[in-house]
Amino acid sequence: MSDFRPCDGRLPEKVLEGIAAFNAGDYFEAHELLEAAWVAETGEIRDLYRGILQIAVCYFHLSNQNYDGAQKMYARSLKWLVKWQPSCRGVRVTKLLRDAENVIQALTDLGPERISEFNPVLFKPVQLEQHYWCDRCGAEMFEHNCKITCPNCGSRFDCSDLNIHFD
């Protein structure tokens, strides 16, 4: 029996490309790339990709002054993202959700009649966590709730193990 958890492992290249497009403010392209990754993935981790792409679509709608579309896509994204908190495969999911919530709150405060006053400086990038490399087999490892596990050989350590003190 495998103890593989969906948040263990690497993000596929298409997801990394989608996040790069998102972080560059190209929300349409981010959606296209993340959708390709979502369609290609058969495991439950696809919901993470779907949630990120729906935030991208939310921001795209908002950039095009589509109030209802932005609100709808944000609400949909919650369904797919909340279960991956606080982080998964290096994506800081809680931070992404908090940033998107701030965007939607500002949008809601403005209302549809004042959407043109929305300040796009509120769009924040998707943040990725530090990557770690297994000293046993060399595979890339990811932090999840301060536990770091090698998806290849199972080697594990805690974030507190990273605190090295020199006298």
PyRosetta script that sets phi, psi and omega in degrees:
from pyrosetta import init, pose_from_sequence

init()
pose = pose_from_sequence("MSDFRPCDGRLPEKVLEGIAAFNAGDYFEAHELLEAAWVAETGEIRDLYRGILQIAVCYFHLSNQNYDGAQKMYARSLKWLVKWQPSCRGVRVTKLLRDAENVIQALTDLGPERISEFNPVLFKPVQLEQHYWCDRCGAEMFEHNCKITCPNCGSRFDCSDLNIHFD")
pose.set_psi(1, 136.3)
pose.set_omega(1, -179.2)
pose.set_phi(2, -92.0)
pose.set_psi(2, 143.5)
pose.set_omega(2, 175.1)
pose.set_phi(3, -103.9)
pose.set_psi(3, 24.5)
pose.set_omega(3, 178.6)
pose.set_phi(4, -63.1)
pose.set_psi(4, 129.9)
pose.set_omega(4, 175.7)
pose.set_phi(5, -109.0)
pose.set_psi(5, 146.5)
pose.set_omega(5, -176.5)
pose.set_phi(6, -55.8)
pose.set_psi(6, -29.2)
pose.set_omega(6, -178.3)
pose.set_phi(7, -80.3)
pose.set_psi(7, -9.8)
pose.set_omega(7, 173.0)
pose.set_phi(8, -76.2)
pose.set_psi(8, 148.2)
pose.set_omega(8, 175.8)
pose.set_phi(9, 108.4)
pose.set_psi(9, -177.9)
pose.set_omega(9, -174.7)
pose.set_phi(10, -101.0)
pose.set_psi(10, 154.7)
pose.set_omega(10, 170.9)
pose.set_phi(11, -76.8)
pose.set_psi(11, 136.3)
pose.set_omega(11, 175.5)
pose.set_phi(12, -62.4)
pose.set_psi(12, 156.0)
pose.set_omega(12, -178.1)
pose.set_phi(13, -56.1)
pose.set_psi(13, -40.7)
pose.set_omega(13, 179.6)
pose.set_phi(14, -61.3)
pose.set_psi(14, -37.3)
pose.set_omega(14, 178.3)
pose.set_phi(15, -67.4)
pose.set_psi(15, -44.0)
pose.set_omega(15, 177.8)
pose.set_phi(16, -61.3)
pose.set_psi(16, -39.3)
pose.set_omega(16, 176.7)
pose.set_phi(17, -65.5)
pose.set_psi(17, -40.7)
pose.set_omega(17, 178.3)
pose.set_phi(18, -63.6)
pose.set_psi(18, -41.6)
pose.set_omega(18, 177.9)
pose.set_phi(19, -66.3)
pose.set_psi(19, -38.2)
pose.set_omega(19, 177.4)
pose.set_phi(20, -62.9)
pose.set_psi(20, -42.0)
pose.set_omega(20, 177.4)
pose.set_phi(21, -64.6)
pose.set_psi(21, -43.4)
pose.set_omega(21, 176.7)
pose.set_phi(22, -55.8)
pose.set_psi(22, -50.2)
pose.set_omega(22, -176.6)
pose.set_phi(23, -67.0)
pose.set_psi(23, -21.6)
pose.set_omega(23, 176.1)
pose.set_phi(24, -87.3)
pose.set_psi(24, -1.7)
pose.set_omega(24, 179.6)
pose.set_phi(25, 84.4)
pose.set_psi(25, 8.9)
pose.set_omega(25, 177.6)
pose.set_phi(26, -94.6)
pose.set_psi(26, 79.2)
pose.set_omega(26, -171.3)
pose.set_phi(27, -71.6)
pose.set_psi(27, -29.4)
pose.set_omega(27, 176.4)
pose.set_phi(28, -66.3)
pose.set_psi(28, -47.9)
pose.set_omega(28, 179.6)
pose.set_phi(29, -65.0)
pose.set_psi(29, -38.2)
pose.set_omega(29, 176.3)
pose.set_phi(30, -57.8)
pose.set_psi(30, -44.8)
pose.set_omega(30, 178.1)
pose.set_phi(31, -59.2)
pose.set_psi(31, -46.0)
pose.set_omega(31, -178.5)
pose.set_phi(32, -60.6)
pose.set_psi(32, -47.3)
pose.set_omega(32, -178.0)
pose.set_phi(33, -67.7)
pose.set_psi(33, -44.2)
pose.set_omega(33, -179.8)
pose.set_phi(34, -68.3)
pose.set_psi(34, -34.0)
pose.set_omega(34, 177.0)
pose.set_phi(35, -65.5)
pose.set_psi(35, -39.4)
pose.set_omega(35, 177.4)
pose.set_phi(36, -61.9)
pose.set_psi(36, -41.0)
pose.set_omega(36, 178.3)
pose.set_phi(37, -67.6)
pose.set_psi(37, -40.8)
pose.set_omega(37, 179.6)
pose.set_phi(38, -62.5)
pose.set_psi(38, -45.1)
pose.set_omega(38, -179.5)
pose.set_phi(39, -65.4)
pose.set_psi(39, -38.4)
pose.set_omega(39, -177.5)
pose.set_phi(40, -72.6)
pose.set_psi(40, -26.3)
pose.set_omega(40, -176.6)
pose.set_phi(41, -84.4)
pose.set_psi(41, 135.6)
pose.set_omega(41, 178.8)
pose.set_phi(42, -105.5)
pose.set_psi(42, -17.1)
pose.set_omega(42, -178.7)
pose.set_phi(43, -82.8)
pose.set_psi(43, 173.3)
pose.set_omega(43, -177.2)
pose.set_phi(44, -66.3)
pose.set_psi(44, -17.3)
pose.set_omega(44, 178.6)
pose.set_phi(45, -62.5)
pose.set_psi(45, -18.1)
pose.set_omega(45, 178.5)
pose.set_phi(46, -58.5)
pose.set_psi(46, -26.8)
pose.set_omega(46, 178.6)
pose.set_phi(47, -65.1)
pose.set_psi(47, -32.8)
pose.set_omega(47, 175.3)
pose.set_phi(48, -61.8)
pose.set_psi(48, -47.2)
pose.set_omega(48, -179.2)
pose.set_phi(49, -63.4)
pose.set_psi(49, -40.7)
pose.set_omega(49, 179.6)
pose.set_phi(50, -63.1)
pose.set_psi(50, -42.1)
pose.set_omega(50, 179.1)
pose.set_phi(51, -63.4)
pose.set_psi(51, -43.2)
pose.set_omega(51, 178.8)
pose.set_phi(52, -64.6)
pose.set_psi(52, -42.1)
pose.set_omega(52, -179.2)
pose.set_phi(53, -65.6)
pose.set_psi(53, -31.9)
pose.set_omega(53, 178.6)
pose.set_phi(54, -72.3)
pose.set_psi(54, -30.8)
pose.set_omega(54, 171.8)
pose.set_phi(55, -65.4)
pose.set_psi(55, -41.1)
pose.set_omega(55, 177.3)
pose.set_phi(56, -59.9)
pose.set_psi(56, -43.4)
pose.set_omega(56, 178.7)
pose.set_phi(57, -66.2)
pose.set_psi(57, -38.5)
pose.set_omega(57, 175.3)
pose.set_phi(58, -56.7)
pose.set_psi(58, -48.6)
pose.set_omega(58, -178.8)
pose.set_phi(59, -67.2)
pose.set_psi(59, -35.6)
pose.set_omega(59, 176.3)
pose.set_phi(60, -62.0)
pose.set_psi(60, -48.4)
pose.set_omega(60, 178.2)
pose.set_phi(61, -59.2)
pose.set_psi(61, -44.4)
pose.set_omega(61, -179.3)
pose.set_phi(62, -62.9)
pose.set_psi(62, -40.8)
pose.set_omega(62, 178.1)
pose.set_phi(63, -62.2)
pose.set_psi(63, -26.9)
pose.set_omega(63, 179.0)
pose.set_phi(64, -100.7)
pose.set_psi(64, 16.3)
pose.set_omega(64, 176.7)
pose.set_phi(65, 58.1)
pose.set_psi(65, 37.8)
pose.set_omega(65, 175.8)
pose.set_phi(66, -100.7)
pose.set_psi(66, 88.6)
pose.set_omega(66, -176.2)
pose.set_phi(67, -58.5)
pose.set_psi(67, -54.0)
pose.set_omega(67, -176.8)
pose.set_phi(68, -63.5)
pose.set_psi(68, -40.0)
pose.set_omega(68, 178.6)
pose.set_phi(69, -62.8)
pose.set_psi(69, -41.9)
pose.set_omega(69, 178.9)
pose.set_phi(70, -63.6)
pose.set_psi(70, -46.6)
pose.set_omega(70, -179.9)
pose.set_phi(71, -61.3)
pose.set_psi(71, -44.1)
pose.set_omega(71, -178.0)
pose.set_phi(72, -64.2)
pose.set_psi(72, -44.6)
pose.set_omega(72, -178.0)
pose.set_phi(73, -70.2)
pose.set_psi(73, -34.9)
pose.set_omega(73, 175.4)
pose.set_phi(74, -62.0)
pose.set_psi(74, -47.6)
pose.set_omega(74, -179.7)
pose.set_phi(75, -59.5)
pose.set_psi(75, -40.3)
pose.set_omega(75, 178.5)
pose.set_phi(76, -65.8)
pose.set_psi(76, -37.9)
pose.set_omega(76, -176.6)
pose.set_phi(77, -61.8)
pose.set_psi(77, -32.9)
pose.set_omega(77, -178.9)
pose.set_phi(78, -59.0)
pose.set_psi(78, -40.8)
pose.set_omega(78, -179.6)
pose.set_phi(79, -56.5)
pose.set_psi(79, -36.5)
pose.set_omega(79, -174.2)
pose.set_phi(80, -92.5)
pose.set_psi(80, -23.0)
pose.set_omega(80, -172.4)
pose.set_phi(81, -98.6)
pose.set_psi(81, -31.9)
pose.set_omega(81, -170.4)
pose.set_phi(82, -58.4)
pose.set_psi(82, -33.1)
pose.set_omega(82, -176.4)
pose.set_phi(83, -74.4)
pose.set_psi(83, -10.3)
pose.set_omega(83, -177.9)
pose.set_phi(84, -98.4)
pose.set_psi(84, 5.9)
pose.set_omega(84, -179.9)
pose.set_phi(85, -71.6)
pose.set_psi(85, 153.9)
pose.set_omega(85, -1.0)
pose.set_phi(86, -82.0)
pose.set_psi(86, -23.7)
pose.set_omega(86, 178.6)
pose.set_phi(87, -151.8)
pose.set_psi(87, 156.2)
pose.set_omega(87, -179.8)
pose.set_phi(88, -153.8)
pose.set_psi(88, 130.9)
pose.set_omega(88, -178.5)
pose.set_phi(89, 49.5)
pose.set_psi(89, 33.4)
pose.set_omega(89, 177.7)
pose.set_phi(90, 90.1)
pose.set_psi(90, -8.6)
pose.set_omega(90, 179.1)
pose.set_phi(91, -85.5)
pose.set_psi(91, 127.3)
pose.set_omega(91, 177.0)
pose.set_phi(92, -80.8)
pose.set_psi(92, 85.2)
pose.set_omega(92, -172.5)
pose.set_phi(93, -66.0)
pose.set_psi(93, -44.5)
pose.set_omega(93, 179.9)
pose.set_phi(94, -59.8)
pose.set_psi(94, -41.7)
pose.set_omega(94, 178.0)
pose.set_phi(95, -63.3)
pose.set_psi(95, -43.6)
pose.set_omega(95, 178.0)
pose.set_phi(96, -60.0)
pose.set_psi(96, -45.0)
pose.set_omega(96, 179.5)
pose.set_phi(97, -64.4)
pose.set_psi(97, -41.6)
pose.set_omega(97, 179.2)
pose.set_phi(98, -64.5)
pose.set_psi(98, -42.7)
pose.set_omega(98, 178.6)
pose.set_phi(99, -62.9)
pose.set_psi(99, -44.5)
pose.set_omega(99, 179.5)
pose.set_phi(100, -65.7)
pose.set_psi(100, -37.4)
pose.set_omega(100, 177.0)
pose.set_phi(101, -62.0)
pose.set_psi(101, -39.9)
pose.set_omega(101, 177.5)
pose.set_phi(102, -63.4)
pose.set_psi(102, -39.5)
pose.set_omega(102, 177.5)
pose.set_phi(103, -62.4)
pose.set_psi(103, -48.3)
pose.set_omega(103, -177.4)
pose.set_phi(104, -67.3)
pose.set_psi(104, -35.6)
pose.set_omega(104, 177.3)
pose.set_phi(105, -64.1)
pose.set_psi(105, -42.6)
pose.set_omega(105, 177.7)
pose.set_phi(106, -64.0)
pose.set_psi(106, -40.4)
pose.set_omega(106, 178.2)
pose.set_phi(107, -63.7)
pose.set_psi(107, -45.6)
pose.set_omega(107, 180.0)
pose.set_phi(108, -62.3)
pose.set_psi(108, -40.7)
pose.set_omega(108, 178.8)
pose.set_phi(109, -62.0)
pose.set_psi(109, -36.4)
pose.set_omega(109, 179.3)
pose.set_phi(110, -74.9)
pose.set_psi(110, -38.8)
pose.set_omega(110, -175.5)
pose.set_phi(111, 77.7)
pose.set_psi(111, 166.9)
pose.set_omega(111, -176.4)
pose.set_phi(112, -64.0)
pose.set_psi(112, -29.6)
pose.set_omega(112, -177.7)
pose.set_phi(113, -73.4)
pose.set_psi(113, -18.7)
pose.set_omega(113, -179.2)
pose.set_phi(114, -119.1)
pose.set_psi(114, 21.3)
pose.set_omega(114, -177.1)
pose.set_phi(115, -58.6)
pose.set_psi(115, -29.5)
pose.set_omega(115, -179.8)
pose.set_phi(116, -64.3)
pose.set_psi(116, -15.7)
pose.set_omega(116, 179.0)
pose.set_phi(117, -87.8)
pose.set_psi(117, -2.2)
pose.set_omega(117, -179.0)
pose.set_phi(118, -59.8)
pose.set_psi(118, 136.9)
pose.set_omega(118, -179.1)
pose.set_phi(119, -97.1)
pose.set_psi(119, 109.5)
pose.set_omega(119, -177.6)
pose.set_phi(120, -66.1)
pose.set_psi(120, -7.0)
pose.set_omega(120, 175.5)
pose.set_phi(121, -63.1)
pose.set_psi(121, -17.0)
pose.set_omega(121, 177.3)
pose.set_phi(122, -72.3)
pose.set_psi(122, -18.0)
pose.set_omega(122, 176.2)
pose.set_phi(123, -69.7)
pose.set_psi(123, 117.6)
pose.set_omega(123, -179.6)
pose.set_phi(124, -109.2)
pose.set_psi(124, 152.6)
pose.set_omega(124, 179.7)
pose.set_phi(125, -73.4)
pose.set_psi(125, 157.8)
pose.set_omega(125, 170.2)
pose.set_phi(126, -71.8)
pose.set_psi(126, 127.1)
pose.set_omega(126, -179.3)
pose.set_phi(127, -97.8)
pose.set_psi(127, 137.7)
pose.set_omega(127, 176.9)
pose.set_phi(128, -109.6)
pose.set_psi(128, 145.5)
pose.set_omega(128, -179.6)
pose.set_phi(129, -80.2)
pose.set_psi(129, 167.8)
pose.set_omega(129, 173.4)
pose.set_phi(130, -59.6)
pose.set_psi(130, 141.0)
pose.set_omega(130, 175.5)
pose.set_phi(131, -98.7)
pose.set_psi(131, 147.1)
pose.set_omega(131, 179.5)
pose.set_phi(132, -124.5)
pose.set_psi(132, 154.1)
pose.set_omega(132, -179.2)
pose.set_phi(133, -120.2)
pose.set_psi(133, 133.5)
pose.set_omega(133, -178.9)
pose.set_phi(134, -69.1)
pose.set_psi(134, 127.3)
pose.set_omega(134, 179.1)
pose.set_phi(135, -79.5)
pose.set_psi(135, -8.9)
pose.set_omega(135, 178.9)
pose.set_phi(136, -87.9)
pose.set_psi(136, -46.3)
pose.set_omega(136, -175.3)
pose.set_phi(137, -124.2)
pose.set_psi(137, -8.6)
pose.set_omega(137, 177.7)
pose.set_phi(138, 87.1)
pose.set_psi(138, 0.0)
pose.set_omega(138, -179.4)
pose.set_phi(139, -73.1)
pose.set_psi(139, 154.1)
pose.set_omega(139, 175.8)
pose.set_phi(140, -72.9)
pose.set_psi(140, 138.6)
pose.set_omega(140, -178.9)
pose.set_phi(141, -122.4)
pose.set_psi(141, 153.7)
pose.set_omega(141, -179.5)
pose.set_phi(142, -128.0)
pose.set_psi(142, 147.9)
pose.set_omega(142, 176.7)
pose.set_phi(143, -83.1)
pose.set_psi(143, 140.8)
pose.set_omega(143, 171.3)
pose.set_phi(144, -144.6)
pose.set_psi(144, 111.0)
pose.set_omega(144, -178.4)
pose.set_phi(145, 55.3)
pose.set_psi(145, 42.6)
pose.set_omega(145, 176.9)
pose.set_phi(146, 66.8)
pose.set_psi(146, 17.4)
pose.set_omega(146, 173.0)
pose.set_phi(147, -116.2)
pose.set_psi(147, 131.2)
pose.set_omega(147, -177.7)
pose.set_phi(148, -119.3)
pose.set_psi(148, 122.2)
pose.set_omega(148, -175.9)
pose.set_phi(149, -128.5)
pose.set_psi(149, 136.5)
pose.set_omega(149, 175.4)
pose.set_phi(150, -79.7)
pose.set_psi(150, 120.8)
pose.set_omega(150, 179.3)
pose.set_phi(151, -70.9)
pose.set_psi(151, -13.2)
pose.set_omega(151, -178.3)
pose.set_phi(152, -89.5)
pose.set_psi(152, -53.8)
pose.set_omega(152, -173.9)
pose.set_phi(153, -112.5)
pose.set_psi(153, -8.6)
pose.set_omega(153, 177.7)
pose.set_phi(154, 87.8)
pose.set_psi(154, -0.6)
pose.set_omega(154, 177.9)
pose.set_phi(155, -57.5)
pose.set_psi(155, 137.3)
pose.set_omega(155, -176.1)
pose.set_phi(156, -132.2)
pose.set_psi(156, 150.2)
pose.set_omega(156, 167.8)
pose.set_phi(157, -155.1)
pose.set_psi(157, 165.5)
pose.set_omega(157, -176.6)
pose.set_phi(158, -100.9)
pose.set_psi(158, 154.0)
pose.set_omega(158, 178.5)
pose.set_phi(159, -54.9)
pose.set_psi(159, -32.6)
pose.set_omega(159, 179.9)
pose.set_phi(160, -63.3)
pose.set_psi(160, -22.4)
pose.set_omega(160, 176.9)
pose.set_phi(161, -68.3)
pose.set_psi(161, -16.3)
pose.set_omega(161, -179.0)
pose.set_phi(162, -80.0)
pose.set_psi(162, -14.3)
pose.set_omega(162, -180.0)
pose.set_phi(163, -82.3)
pose.set_psi(163, 100.9)
pose.set_omega(163, -179.0)
pose.set_phi(164, -103.2)
pose.set_psi(164, 127.6)
pose.set_omega(164, -177.7)
pose.set_phi(165, -111.8)
pose.set_psi(165, 133.0)
pose.set_omega(165, 177.4)
pose.set_phi(166, -112.5)
pose.set_psi(166, 134.0)
pose.set_omega(166, 177.5)
pose.set_phi(167, -93.8)
pose.dump_pdb("model.pdb")
